[in-house]
Amino acid sequence: MKDPQGGLVQGRVRWRRFAALLLPSTALAGAIVFGMANGAIAASFAVSGQTFKVSASKLDGTGFAQYGGMVTEKATGEQHPVAVSAVASAKLYDLCQSVKVPNMPVVLTINAGGGGNPATASDLLLDVTELEGDATFTNIQIGRDASDLGGQVGAFGQRADRVVIEDLRQVAWSTTAGTFTLNGLKLKVNVGADAKECF
């Protein structure tokens, strides 16, 4: 670029204006991540009237926290106790999710993360009623006050730097994530004899 006198003008960054634009967006993104990590966003919506099943040959995650919570059905207002499980970053191998249509031989399945190319998630939050598998926790702290993790003051909580669960099976009311990448996604509606859930 040249100025009106024909001189060469080099580009300049207006740092104050740049910071004024950057800081609010950074704060908003931070608030969203903080809210997801502490259960605020997961608790902000009502759930459907049915649970779903999730299985994986392996879940490998960092930044794990767990505490008690409640979910509310939108249609009836009925509340259900859950274990809120938060994972900052997770890899899920051979992921399967299934939802059975009530009173009908119909099951919707979603498969991803096969062939050694796992599905990945960031800021993962799960409202779980059942969880099975072989779990290994690294640097676990059991008995933390849940308010430090996003739950209620005085309630039980636990956290760990890392969690690995082999042969994961869980029943959940809801799942949220900042980003959920489903490599090799396959969605299928199974009817009749093929209407089988993940487990």
C-alpha positions, 0 to 999 in steps of 0.5 A, spaced: 500 500 500 502 507 498 500 513 502 497 519 498 504 522 497 506 515 494 510 512 499 510 505 501 506 504 508 507 498 512 501 494 515 500 495 522 496 492 528 492 496 532 493 492 538 488 495 543 482 494 538 485 487 537 485 486 544 478 489 545 475 484 540 479 478 542 478 478 550 470 478 550 470 472 545 476 468 549 472 469 555 466 467 552 469 460 550 472 460 556 466 460 560 463 455 555 468 450 557 468 451 564 461 451 564 461 444 561 467 441 565 463 443 571 456 441 569 452 447 568 451 446 561 449 439 561 444 441 567 441 446 563 436 442 558 431 437 560 432 430 557 427 425 553 423 420 557 428 414 555 435 412 556 440 410 551 446 405 551 453 406 549 459 401 549 466 402 547 472 397 547 476 402 550 475 409 553 482 413 554 481 420 557 484 425 561 481 430 566 476 426 569 471 428 574 465 425 577 459 427 582 452 426 583 446 430 579 439 430 577 436 430 570 429 432 569 424 429 563 421 435 559 415 431 558 413 429 565 418 433 569 420 427 573 427 427 576 432 422 576 439 421 580 445 420 575 452 420 576 455 426 572 462 424 569 466 429 565 472 428 561 476 433 558 479 429 552 477 422 550 478 417 545 473 412 544 475 405 540 469 401 537 464 406 539 457 404 539 450 408 541 443 405 541 436 407 542 430 403 542 424 405 540 419 404 546 414 398 545 416 397 538 422 392 535 426 398 532 433 400 534 437 406 532 444 405 532 450 409 531 457 406 530 464 409 530 471 409 532 473 402 529 479 400 525 484 403 530 481 410 529 478 412 535 472 417 536 474 423 539 471 428 544 473 434 548 469 437 554 465 430 554 459 430 559 455 424 561 449 423 565 450 416 567 445 411 571 449 405 569 457 404 568 461 397 567 468 396 565 475 395 567 477 401 569 484 404 571 485 411 574 491 415 575 492 420 580 485 419 583 482 423 589 476 420 592 472 424 596 473 431 594 467 436 595 463 435 589 462 443 589 470 443 587 468 439 581 461 442 579 456 439 583 453 441 590 456 443 596 458 437 601 456 432 596 461 426 594 466 427 588 472 424 585 477 426 580 483 423 576 488 426 571 487 420 567 482 414 566 482 408 562 476 403 561 476 397 557 470 394 555 466 400 557 458 399 557 454 404 560 446 407 560 445 414 560 440 420 559 444 425 556 451 426 553 454 433 551 461 435 548 464 441 546 467 437 540 465 430 538 469 427 532 466 420 529 471 417 525 467 412 520 460 414 522 455 409 521 448 410 523 442 405 522 435 403 523 434 396 525 428 393 525 425 386 527 430 381 528 436 386 527 433 390 532 439 389 537 442 394 542 449 395 543 449 390 549 
